[in-house]
Amino acid sequence: MTDASPLLTVGFVLLQRFTLLPFAAFVDCLRLAADEGDRSRQLRCHWRFMTSDGQPASSSCGAAVSPCEPFADPTRFDYLVVIGGVQDEHDRTDRVALDYLRRAAAAGVPLVGVCTGVFALIQAGVMPGRRCCVSWYHHGDLTRRFPAVTPVADRLFVDDGDVITCAGGSAAADLAAYLVERHLGRAWAMKSLHIMLIDEGRRGEHPQPQPVVFERVADRSLRRAIDIISQHLGESLSIDDLARRIGTSRRNIERKFRDELGVTPQRFMRNLRLRYGLWLLHYTPRSVTDIGEQCGFSDTAHFSRQFRETFGYSPSQARKTDHEQTVDPFFLHIGAPAGVPRRDEPPAVSRLSAKIQNNPLLNNFK
């Protein structure tokens, strides 16, 4: 370090099983802007890694970050960046971290929630009345845990002044470059991005990439309809309500589904819920009753009947079948699982199913 004070100081709050990519993208953007070339001295930027107990932090992939230190005076930092981790029913942010975030907010220190780090900001009570950016993939997780919060899942990050939320993934590099540009200037932000082999930083309002089914959907309102359906799988959602939310008529949205996807909105919604149910049967120990309810079916009998009609076997039998080709439900919205024929499936749907099922990258994604 030199005697000059850094122009940007960031404290990283690493939560349990934090996601490595957004953390690495964010801190590397700072590192490359902090010094000449790739020398990594903390000159223009300064950062610290912190955990509740000061012990090394383990990421969701098993890689650990060390050294870490206990939470320091939050006023030392221009920003506190909270990197969230894998969410399951057992994971909750510890009270020490939440208390620290509350103290930081009370002291006027800007907070940044990255990936599921936004969950911790909500738990800390610093999000009321604010927009909340989250990855489309975690939209359902957030709304189930925090039904009073209305998240934004169609952009990379949202800057509300003293609270910034970011969808995570590679968007963390865009957010870091945005902050570097604010404090150090555009030249330093571009230097970081170019060394990271990123041509240009994306702005916060840049749309998030969406599931594979969007590849064949050009119409903006239809893409929005698919997004809404995928975010409300377990809720009652009428076609009239769907049309109202995207600002069009029921007749128009039905025509768009028929023309571009070859199915009715009701059929699309049902198929997506059933595929989600299939995935839950394969990868969770939940009961058939619980899964049917989570997928928006009124009762177990209704879920089982629709499931058998679609896939050719019962939910109980599904648990006994080989599911190596069952991809994440968010990436395969239409069509039967690989190798399972579908009756009365429209040609457009068959082509889309084949296209996705023959993609080894998607079939191996779990």
C-alpha positions in Angstrom: 0.0 0.0 0.0 1.0 3.6 -0.6 0.3 6.5 1.7 -2.5 7.6 -0.6 -6.0 6.6 0.4 -7.8 4.2 -2.0 -10.7 5.7 -4.0 -12.9 2.7 -3.4 -13.1 0.5 -0.3 -15.2 -2.6 -0.2 -16.0 -5.0 2.5 -17.2 -8.5 1.4 -19.6 -10.3 3.7 -19.3 -14.0 2.7 -22.3 -16.0 3.8 -22.4 -19.8 4.3 -21.9 -21.7 1.0 -21.5 -18.5 -1.0 -21.5 -18.7 -4.8 -18.0 -18.4 -6.1 -18.5 -16.9 -9.6 -20.1 -13.6 -8.6 -17.6 -13.2 -5.7 -14.6 -13.8 -8.0 -16.0 -11.6 -10.8 -16.6 -8.7 -8.4 -13.3 -8.8 -6.5 -11.3 -9.4 -9.7 -12.8 -6.3 -11.3 -11.7 -4.4 -8.2 -8.2 -6.0 -8.2 -7.6 -5.1 -11.9 -8.7 -1.5 -11.4 -6.6 -1.1 -8.2 -3.2 -1.2 -9.7 -1.2 -0.9 -13.0 -1.3 -3.9 -15.2 -1.9 -7.1 -13.2 0.2 -6.4 -10.2 -2.7 -6.8 -7.7 -1.6 -4.1 -5.2 -4.5 -2.6 -3.3 -3.8 1.0 -4.4 -6.9 2.6 -5.9 -9.2 0.0 -4.5 -9.1 -1.7 -1.2 -11.1 -4.8 -0.1 -11.5 -7.1 2.9 -13.2 -10.5 3.2 -15.3 -11.0 6.3 -17.3 -13.7 8.0 -19.2 -13.9 11.3 -16.4 -15.7 13.1 -13.4 -14.5 11.1 -12.8 -18.1 9.8 -12.2 -19.0 6.2 -15.4 -19.0 4.1 -16.4 -22.1 2.1 -18.1 -21.6 -1.2 -20.9 -23.7 -2.6 -18.4 -25.6 -4.8 -16.1 -26.3 -1.9 -13.4 -23.8 -2.6 -12.5 -21.7 0.5 -11.5 -18.1 0.8 -8.8 -17.2 3.2 -7.8 -15.1 5.1 -11.1 -13.7 6.4 -11.5 -11.5 9.3 -14.4 -10.8 11.8 -16.8 -8.0 10.9 -15.1 -4.7 11.0 -16.5 -1.2 11.6 -18.8 -0.8 8.6 -18.0 2.9 8.3 -14.5 1.9 7.0 -16.1 0.9 3.7 -17.7 2.7 0.8 -19.8 -0.5 0.3 -20.6 -3.7 2.0 -21.1 -6.5 -0.6 -23.1 -9.5 0.7 -22.4 -12.6 -1.4 -25.2 -15.1 -0.8 -25.1 -18.9 -1.1 -27.1 -22.0 -1.9 -30.6 -21.8 -0.6 -32.4 -24.8 1.0 -34.8 -25.3 3.9 -31.9 -25.5 6.4 -30.0 -22.4 5.4 -30.6 -19.2 7.2 -28.3 -16.2 7.6 -26.8 -16.1 11.1 -27.9 -13.4 13.5 -24.4 -12.0 13.8 -24.3 -11.2 10.1 -27.9 -9.8 10.1 -27.1 -7.5 13.1 -24.0 -6.3 11.3 -26.0 -5.4 8.2 -28.5 -3.5 10.3 -25.7 -1.5 12.0 -24.2 -0.7 8.6 -27.6 0.5 7.3 -28.1 2.6 10.4 -24.7 4.2 9.8 -25.5 5.0 6.2 -23.1 2.6 4.6 -24.4 1.5 1.2 -25.3 -2.3 1.1 -25.0 -4.5 -2.0 -26.8 -7.8 -2.2 -25.3 -10.1 -4.8 -27.0 -13.4 -5.9 -29.0 -14.7 -2.8 -27.2 -12.0 -0.7 -30.4 -10.1 -1.3 -32.2 -12.7 0.9 -30.0 -11.5 3.8 -30.8 -7.9 3.2 -34.5 -8.7 3.3 -34.0 -10.7 6.5 -32.1 -7.8 8.0 -35.1 -5.5 7.3 -33.3 -3.0 5.1 -35.5 -3.6 1.9 -39.0 -2.3 2.7 -40.3 -0.1 -0.1 -37.3 -0.9 -2.3 -36.9 -2.6 -5.6 -35.2 -6.0 -5.2 -33.2 -7.5 -8.1 -32.9 -11.3 -8.1 -31.9 -13.9 -10.7 -34.9 -15.4 -12.6 -33.7 -18.8 -11.3 -34.2 -17.7 -7.6 -37.3 -15.7 -8.2 -39.6 -18.5 -6.9 -37.3 -19.1 -3.9 -37.5 -15.5 -2.9 -41.3 -15.1 -3.3 -41.9 -18.3 -1.3 -39.8 -17.2 1.6 -40.7 -13.5 1.4 -44.2 -13.2 -0.1 -44.4 -9.5 0.8 -41.5 -8.6 -1.4 -41.9 -8.0 -5.2 -38.6 -8.9 -6.9 -37.3 -7.7 -10.2 -36.1 -10.6 -12.4 -35.8 -8.9 -15.8 -32.5 -7.0 -15.3 -29.0 -7.4 -14.1 -28.9 -5.1 -11.1 -30.9 -2.3 -9.4 -29.3 0.8 -7.8 -31.5 2.3 -5.2 -28.8 4.6 -3.8 -27.9 3.2 -0.4 -29.0 -0.4 -1.4 -28.0 -2.1 -4.6 -29.1 -5.6 -5.5 -27.6 -7.8 -8.2 -28.9 -11.0 -9.9 -25.4 -12.6 -9.4 -23.4 -14.7 -11.8 -21.4 -12.8 -14.4 -23.6 -9.7 -13.7 -21.4 -9.2 -10.6 -18.6 -8.1 -13.0 -20.9 -5.6 -14.6 -22.0 -4.2 -11.2 -18.3 -4.0 -10.0 -17.3 -2.1 -13.2 -20.3 0.2 -12.7 -19.0 1.1 -9.2 -15.4 1.4 -10.4 -16.5 3.8 -13.1 -18.4 5.8 -10.5 -15.4 6.2 -8.2 -12.3 5.9 -10.4 -13.6 6.7 -13.9 -14.5 4.9 -17.0 -10.9 4.2 -18.1 -10.3 2.0 -15.0 -13.5 0.2 -15.4 -12.8 -0.6 -19.0 -9.2 -1.7 -18.1 -10.6 -4.3 -15.7 -13.3 -5.6 -18.1 -10.8 -5.9 -21.1 -8.3 -7.9 -19.0 -11.3 -10.1 -18.0 -12.0 -10.5 -21.7 -15.3 -8.6 -21.4 -15.9 -6.2 -24.3 -18.2 -3.8 -22.6 -19.9 -3.6 -19.2 -23.7 -4.1 -19.3 -25.9 -1.6 -17.6 -28.2 -2.5 -14.8 -31.3 -2.5 -17.0 -29.8 -5.0 -19.4 -32.2 -8.0 -19.5 -31.2 -11.3 -17.8 -30.7 -14.4 -20.0 -33.8 -16.5 -19.9 -34.7 -20.2 -20.2 -34.1 -22.1 -23.4 -37.7 -21.9 -24.6 -37.2 -18.2 -25.1 -34.9 -18.9 -28.0 -37.9 -19.4 -30.3 -40.0 -16.6 -28.8 -39.6 -13.2 -30.5 -42.7 -11.5 -29.2 -41.9 -9.4 -26.1 -45.4 -9.8 -24.4 -45.2 -13.6 -24.9 -41.8 -13.7 -23.3 -43.2 -11.7 -20.4 -46.1 -14.2 -20.1 -43.8 -17.1 -20.0 -41.7 -15.4 -17.3 -44.8 -14.8 -15.2 -46.0 -18.4 -15.5 -42.6 -19.8 -14.5 -42.5 -17.5 -11.5 -46.0 -18.6 -10.2 -46.0 -22.3 -10.7 -47.6 -23.0 -7.3 -50.3 -20.3 -7.5 -53.6 -20.0 -9.1 -53.1 -17.9 -12.3 -56.0 -17.4 -14.7 -55.4 -16.6 -18.3 -57.4 -13.3 -17.8 -55.0 -12.4 -15.0 -52.0 -13.3 -17.1 -53.3 -11.1 -19.9 -53.9 -8.2 -17.5 -50.4 -8.4 -16.1 -48.8 -8.0 -19.5 -51.3 -5.4 -20.7 -53.1 -7.3 -23.4 -56.3 -9.2 -24.0 -57.0 -12.9 -23.3 -57.7 -13.4 -26.9 -54.4 -11.9 -28.0 -52.3 -13.9 -25.5 -54.1 -17.1 -26.6 -53.3 -16.3 -30.2 -49.6 -15.6 -29.5 -49.2 -18.9 -27.6 -50.9 -20.8 -30.5 -48.9 -19.1 -33.3 -45.4 -19.2 -31.7 -45.5 -22.3 -29.5 -48.4 -24.4 -30.9 -50.1 -24.7 -27.5 -52.7 -22.9 -25.5 -51.5 -20.9 -22.4 -53.4 -23.4 -20.2 -51.5 -26.3 -21.8 -48.2 -24.5 -21.5 -48.8 -23.8 -17.9 -49.9 -27.3 -17.1 -46.9 -28.8 -18.9 -44.4 -26.6 -17.1 -46.0 -27.5 -13.7 -45.9 -31.2 -14.5 -42.2 -31.0 -15.6 -41.5 -29.2 -12.3 -43.3 -32.0 -10.5 -41.2 -34.6 -12.3 -38.0 -32.9 -11.3 -39.1 -32.6 -7.7 -40.0 -36.3 -7.7 -36.5 -37.2 -8.9 -34.5 -34.9 -6.8 -36.3 -34.3 -3.5 -37.8 -36.6 -0.9 -41.1 -34.7 -0.7 -44.3 -36.6 -0.7 -46.5 -36.7 -3.9 -49.1 -34.7 -2.0 -46.6 -31.9 -1.2 -45.2 -31.9 -4.7 -48.7 -31.7 -6.3 -49.6 -28.8 -4.0 -46.3 -27.0 -4.8 -46.9 -27.4 -8.5 -50.3 -25.7 -8.2 -52.7 -28.7 -8.4 -55.8 -28.8 -6.2 -55.3 -32.3 -4.9 -53.1 -35.4 -5.2 -55.6 -37.2 -7.4 -55.7 -34.4 -9.9 -51.9 -34.1 -10.0 -51.5 -37.9 -10.3 -54.1 -38.1 -13.1 -52.6 -35.3 -15.1 -49.1 -36.7 -14.5 -50.0 -40.1 -15.8 -51.8 -38.7 -18.9 -48.7 -36.7 -19.8 -45.8 -39.0 -19.0 -47.4 -42.4 -19.2 -46.7 -43.5 -15.6 -47.7 -42.5 -12.1 -45.7 -40.1 -9.8 -44.7 -43.1 -7.6 -43.4 -44.9 -10.7 -41.5 -41.8 -11.7 -39.3 -42.2 -8.6 -38.2 -45.6 -9.7 -37.3 -44.7 -13.3 -33.9 -43.7 -14.7 -33.8 -39.9 -14.5 -30.3 -39.2 -15.9 -31.8 -37.2 -18.7 -34.1 -35.2 -16.6 -32.8 -31.6 -16.8 -33.7 -28.8 -14.5 -37.3 -27.9 -15.0 -36.6 -24.2 -15.6 -34.6 -25.2 -18.8 -37.2 -27.5 -20.4 -40.6 -25.9 -20.3 -42.3 -28.0 -22.9 -42.4 -31.6 -23.9 -42.0 -35.1 -22.4 -38.8 -36.2 -20.7 -36.3 -37.8 -23.0 -37.5 -41.1 -24.4 -41.1 -40.6 -23.2 -43.5 -40.2 -26.2 -46.2 -37.6 -25.9 -49.7 -38.0 -27.4 -51.2 -35.2 -29.4 -48.1 -33.1 -29.1 -48.0 -30.3 -31.7 -45.2 -30.4 -34.2 -43.7 -27.1 -33.0 -43.5 -28.5 -29.4 -42.0 -31.7 -30.7 -39.3 -29.8 -32.5 -38.5 -27.7 -29.5 -38.4 -30.8 -27.2 -36.0 -32.6 -29.6 -33.8 -29.5 -29.9 -33.4 -29.3 -26.1 -33.2 -33.0 -25.4 -30.4 -33.4 -28.0 -28.3 -30.7 -26.4 -25.8 -32.5 -24.2 -25.1 -29.3 -22.2 -28.7 -29.1 -21.1 -29.2 -32.8 -20.6 -26.2 -33.0 -18.3 -27.2 -29.9 -16.3 -28.4 -30.8 -12.8 
